[in-house]
Amino acid sequence: MKRFIYKVVAFPIALIVFFYLYAFLGDGYSDEYYLRFTSPKQSAMILGISRAAQGIQPAIIDSVLSTVYPGIDMYNFAFSLGLSAYGPVYYRAIQQKLKEDAGKGVFILEVTPWSICAAPANPNDSSAFEEEGRVLDQLHFFNMNPNIDYLFNCYSSPYINLVINKLDEHPFSLLHNDGWFEIKAPMDSLAIANRTEGMIYLYQNDFYPRFEFSSKRLEYLEATIALLQQHGDVYLVRLPAIAKILQMEKQKMPQFDIIINTVAKKYNVPYYSFIDSCNSFSYVDGAHLEKKSGCRVSTDIANLIKGSLSN
């Protein structure tokens, strides 16, 4: 009888231990989010949606700004339109990731019309925002390694993929330890053209018809700026995209730059827009910068920040 009880108790314990050890296999190939929830709290962050996640490279920012922000260690905590548009869910996630005693931190906030728009019938009803009930809303622990909470409650793939993805000789993407999401997709002209066509279709038939300006999201953008200014310097950035996508954004929100410049003036923060030089960059799919262009724009952002400090 004692032996039977021992086996009954030992099996679930062994299973828990196995799962815990297995979780250490999680890495930048597991999915596009996991590593961001295994790193410690941060004092310098890049925030925004997928354009920032893919386009702004923390290592480049660090290399340029190290002389004006000694010890800077930027972390990319940007996700996607469906997860990290400005709102209560993303605001709480930023609070969880922010190092409480961060002193002279640096915070780069990417802004687009979509990050202050919402899809519900009432775009100011935050309870109906797309990110509600999804990863950032579900998660309880944002700085745990391994993050059992994420793997158990939010990881959408079969657990065997933690092993299989490591063995893929041609991975589509890699999430770096600093949070930068690198796309490794084929970059021949035909592949780019096909992805760009698909992205334009998505914008025309999904984003453009559904999303409208949300004063509630704008309110949370301002709240995020106010929060981060308690811990360092804040910079607003608008990343480029191809002209056809930018034209849709202009039609959707013609007053966007006026709105953001008003916010920048209100909080006395710089605002850098790269849309006028959109044709000088290359894109994975028309909306997201490819690796070399991301390096260039990251260098440009850092040099603008450095220049603003010297002035």
C-alpha positions as CSV (number, residue, x, y, z in Angstrom):
1,M,0.0,0.0,0.0
2,K,2.8,2.4,0.9
3,R,4.6,1.6,-2.4
4,F,1.4,2.4,-4.3
5,I,0.9,5.7,-2.5
6,Y,4.6,6.5,-3.2
7,K,4.1,5.9,-6.9
8,V,0.9,7.9,-7.0
9,V,2.7,10.9,-5.4
10,A,6.0,10.5,-7.2
11,F,4.6,10.5,-10.7
12,P,3.0,14.0,-10.8
13,I,6.1,15.3,-9.0
14,A,8.4,13.7,-11.6
15,L,6.1,15.1,-14.4
16,I,6.3,18.6,-12.9
17,V,10.1,18.4,-12.6
18,F,10.4,17.1,-16.2
19,F,8.2,19.9,-17.6
20,Y,10.2,22.5,-15.6
21,L,13.6,21.2,-17.0
22,Y,12.1,20.8,-20.4
23,A,11.0,24.5,-20.3
24,F,14.7,25.5,-20.3
25,L,14.7,24.5,-24.0
26,G,12.7,27.6,-24.8
27,D,14.7,30.1,-26.8
28,G,14.5,32.6,-29.6
29,Y,13.3,29.9,-32.0
30,S,10.4,28.9,-29.8
31,D,8.1,31.7,-31.0
32,E,8.2,35.4,-31.4
33,Y,7.3,36.3,-27.8
34,Y,8.6,33.8,-25.3
35,L,12.1,35.2,-24.6
36,R,10.7,38.7,-23.8
37,F,9.1,37.1,-20.7
38,T,12.2,35.4,-19.5
39,S,14.4,38.4,-19.2
40,P,14.7,40.6,-16.1
41,K,13.1,44.0,-15.6
42,Q,14.5,46.7,-17.8
43,S,15.5,50.4,-17.5
44,A,15.8,51.1,-21.2
45,M,13.1,49.9,-23.7
46,I,11.8,50.1,-27.2
47,L,8.0,50.1,-27.3
48,G,5.5,49.8,-30.0
49,I,3.9,47.4,-32.5
50,S,5.5,45.0,-35.0
51,R,7.3,47.7,-37.0
52,A,9.4,48.5,-33.9
53,A,9.7,44.8,-32.9
54,Q,11.4,44.1,-36.3
55,G,12.8,47.5,-37.2
56,I,14.6,48.9,-34.2
57,Q,17.7,47.0,-33.1
58,P,18.8,47.5,-29.5
59,A,22.5,46.6,-30.1
60,I,22.8,49.4,-32.7
61,I,21.2,51.9,-30.3
62,D,23.5,50.9,-27.5
63,S,26.6,51.2,-29.6
64,V,25.8,54.8,-30.7
65,L,24.5,56.0,-27.3
66,S,27.0,54.5,-25.0
67,T,28.9,57.7,-24.7
68,V,25.9,59.8,-23.6
69,Y,24.1,57.1,-21.7
70,P,26.9,55.1,-20.1
71,G,25.9,51.5,-19.4
72,I,22.8,51.7,-21.7
73,D,21.3,48.3,-22.3
74,M,18.2,48.7,-24.6
75,Y,15.6,46.1,-24.7
76,N,12.9,45.7,-27.4
77,F,9.6,45.1,-25.7
78,A,7.4,45.8,-28.8
79,F,5.0,43.2,-30.1
80,S,2.3,43.6,-32.7
81,L,-0.8,45.6,-33.5
82,G,-3.1,42.9,-32.0
83,L,-1.1,42.9,-28.7
84,S,0.8,46.1,-28.1
85,A,-1.2,49.1,-29.4
86,Y,-1.3,51.7,-26.6
87,G,-4.0,50.8,-24.1
88,P,-4.5,49.4,-20.6
89,V,-3.1,45.9,-21.3
90,Y,0.1,47.2,-22.8
91,Y,0.4,49.8,-20.1
92,R,0.2,47.1,-17.4
93,A,2.8,45.0,-19.2
94,I,5.2,47.9,-19.4
95,Q,4.8,48.5,-15.7
96,Q,5.6,44.8,-15.1
97,K,8.7,45.0,-17.3
98,L,10.0,48.4,-16.0
99,K,12.7,48.3,-13.4
100,E,11.3,50.1,-10.4
101,D,14.6,51.9,-9.5
102,A,15.5,52.8,-13.1
103,G,17.2,56.1,-13.0
104,K,18.5,57.7,-16.2
105,G,16.7,55.3,-18.6
106,V,16.0,55.6,-22.3
107,F,12.6,54.8,-23.8
108,I,11.9,54.9,-27.6
109,L,8.2,54.8,-28.3
110,E,7.2,53.9,-31.8
111,V,4.0,55.5,-32.9
112,T,1.7,54.9,-36.0
113,P,-1.9,55.7,-36.7
114,W,-2.7,52.1,-36.0
115,S,-1.2,52.1,-32.5
116,I,-3.7,54.8,-31.5
117,C,-6.7,53.3,-33.4
118,A,-9.1,50.5,-32.4
119,A,-11.4,48.2,-34.2
120,P,-14.5,47.9,-31.9
121,A,-17.8,49.6,-32.8
122,N,-16.9,52.1,-30.1
123,P,-13.1,52.6,-30.5
124,N,-13.0,54.0,-27.0
125,D,-14.4,50.9,-25.3
126,S,-11.1,49.5,-23.9
127,S,-12.9,46.4,-22.7
128,A,-13.3,45.4,-26.4
129,F,-9.8,46.1,-27.5
130,E,-8.2,43.3,-29.5
131,E,-5.5,42.6,-26.9
132,E,-8.0,41.9,-24.2
133,G,-7.8,38.2,-23.2
134,R,-4.6,37.6,-25.3
135,V,-1.0,37.0,-24.2
136,L,-0.1,40.3,-22.4
137,D,-3.5,40.2,-20.7
138,Q,-3.3,36.5,-19.7
139,L,0.2,36.5,-18.4
140,H,0.9,36.9,-14.7
141,F,4.7,36.7,-14.7
142,F,6.8,38.8,-17.1
143,N,10.3,38.3,-15.9
144,M,10.7,34.5,-15.1
145,N,13.2,32.1,-16.6
146,P,11.9,29.6,-17.5
147,N,8.5,31.1,-17.8
148,I,6.2,28.2,-16.9
149,D,3.3,30.7,-16.8
150,Y,3.8,31.6,-20.5
151,L,4.5,28.0,-21.7
152,F,1.5,26.6,-19.9
153,N,-1.1,29.3,-20.6
154,C,0.1,31.2,-23.7
155,Y,2.3,29.0,-25.9
156,S,0.2,28.0,-28.8
157,S,2.4,25.4,-30.5
158,P,2.9,21.8,-29.5
159,Y,5.6,21.6,-26.8
160,I,7.7,19.3,-29.1
161,N,8.4,22.5,-31.1
162,L,10.7,23.7,-28.4
163,V,13.0,21.0,-29.7
164,I,12.0,20.9,-33.4
165,N,12.4,24.6,-34.0
166,K,16.0,24.4,-32.8
167,L,16.8,21.9,-35.6
168,D,15.3,23.9,-38.5
169,E,18.2,24.8,-40.8
170,H,16.2,27.6,-42.4
171,P,14.2,29.3,-39.7
172,F,11.8,32.0,-40.7
173,S,12.6,34.2,-37.7
174,L,14.7,34.6,-34.6
175,L,13.9,36.5,-31.4
176,H,17.2,37.8,-30.0
177,N,18.1,37.9,-26.3
178,D,17.7,41.7,-26.4
179,G,14.1,41.4,-27.7
180,W,14.8,42.3,-31.4
181,F,12.6,40.1,-33.7
182,E,14.7,39.3,-36.8
183,I,12.9,38.0,-39.9
184,K,15.0,35.5,-41.8
185,A,12.6,35.1,-44.8
186,P,13.9,34.9,-48.4
187,M,14.7,38.4,-49.7
188,D,14.6,37.7,-53.4
189,S,12.5,40.2,-55.4
190,L,9.7,37.7,-56.1
191,A,9.3,36.7,-52.4
192,I,9.3,40.4,-51.4
193,A,6.7,41.3,-54.0
194,N,4.4,38.4,-52.9
195,R,4.7,39.4,-49.2
196,T,4.1,43.1,-50.1
197,E,1.0,42.2,-52.1
198,G,-0.3,40.3,-49.2
199,M,0.4,43.1,-46.7
200,I,-1.3,45.7,-48.9
201,Y,-4.3,43.4,-49.2
202,L,-4.4,43.1,-45.4
203,Y,-4.2,46.9,-44.9
204,Q,-6.9,47.5,-47.6
205,N,-9.4,44.8,-46.5
206,D,-8.8,44.5,-42.7
207,F,-7.0,47.4,-41.0
208,Y,-8.4,50.3,-43.1
209,P,-12.1,49.3,-42.9
210,R,-12.1,48.3,-39.2
211,F,-9.9,50.7,-37.3
212,E,-10.8,54.2,-36.2
213,F,-9.0,56.8,-34.1
214,S,-9.3,56.0,-30.4
215,S,-9.0,58.9,-27.9
216,K,-8.7,56.2,-25.2
217,R,-5.5,54.8,-26.9
218,L,-4.1,58.3,-27.2
219,E,-4.8,58.7,-23.5
220,Y,-2.8,55.6,-22.7
221,L,0.1,56.8,-25.0
222,E,0.2,59.9,-22.9
223,A,0.0,57.9,-19.7
224,T,2.9,55.7,-20.9
225,I,5.0,58.8,-21.6
226,A,4.3,60.2,-18.2
227,L,5.1,56.9,-16.5
228,L,8.5,56.5,-18.3
229,Q,9.5,60.1,-17.8
230,Q,9.7,59.3,-14.1
231,H,12.5,56.9,-15.0
232,G,14.4,58.6,-17.8
233,D,14.2,60.2,-21.2
234,V,11.4,59.5,-23.7
235,Y,11.6,59.7,-27.5
236,L,8.8,59.3,-30.0
237,V,9.6,57.7,-33.4
238,R,7.5,57.0,-36.5
239,L,9.1,54.4,-38.7
240,P,8.8,54.3,-42.5
241,A,6.8,52.0,-44.8
242,I,6.2,51.9,-48.5
243,A,4.4,54.9,-50.0
244,K,1.1,52.9,-50.7
245,I,0.8,52.0,-47.0
246,L,1.7,55.4,-45.8
247,Q,-1.0,56.9,-48.1
248,M,-3.6,54.7,-46.5
249,E,-2.5,55.8,-43.1
250,K,-2.7,59.4,-44.2
251,Q,-6.3,58.9,-45.5
252,K,-7.2,57.1,-42.2
253,M,-5.8,59.7,-40.0
254,P,-4.7,62.9,-41.8
255,Q,-4.1,64.7,-38.5
256,F,-1.8,62.1,-37.1
257,D,1.4,64.1,-37.1
258,I,-0.4,67.1,-35.7
259,I,-1.7,64.9,-32.8
260,I,1.7,63.4,-32.1
261,N,3.5,66.8,-32.3
262,T,1.0,68.2,-29.8
263,V,1.7,65.3,-27.5
264,A,5.4,65.7,-27.9
265,K,5.2,69.4,-27.1
266,K,2.9,68.8,-24.1
267,Y,5.5,66.4,-22.5
268,N,8.6,68.1,-24.0
269,V,9.8,65.0,-25.8
270,P,11.4,64.8,-29.3
271,Y,9.4,63.3,-32.2
272,Y,11.3,61.8,-35.1
273,S,9.5,60.8,-38.3
274,F,11.1,58.8,-41.1
275,I,8.2,58.7,-43.5
276,D,9.6,61.4,-45.8
277,S,12.6,59.2,-46.5
278,C,10.5,56.0,-47.0
279,N,11.8,55.3,-50.5
280,S,15.4,55.1,-49.2
281,F,14.7,52.0,-47.1
282,S,14.0,48.3,-48.0
283,Y,11.2,46.3,-46.5
284,V,10.4,42.6,-45.8
285,D,6.8,43.1,-46.9
286,G,6.2,46.8,-47.4
287,A,5.4,47.5,-43.8
288,H,8.4,46.2,-41.9
289,L,12.1,47.1,-42.4
290,E,14.5,44.4,-43.6
291,K,17.6,43.8,-41.5
292,K,20.0,46.2,-43.1
293,S,17.5,49.0,-43.3
294,G,16.6,48.4,-39.7
295,C,20.3,48.8,-38.8
296,R,20.3,52.1,-40.7
297,V,17.2,53.5,-39.1
298,S,18.3,52.4,-35.7
299,T,21.6,54.2,-36.2
300,D,19.7,57.3,-37.4
301,I,17.4,57.3,-34.4
302,A,20.4,57.0,-32.0
303,N,22.3,59.8,-33.8
304,L,19.2,62.0,-33.6
305,I,18.9,61.3,-29.8
306,K,22.7,61.9,-29.4
307,G,22.4,65.2,-31.3
308,S,19.4,66.4,-29.2
309,L,21.4,65.9,-26.1
310,S,24.4,67.8,-27.4
311,N,22.1,70.7,-28.3
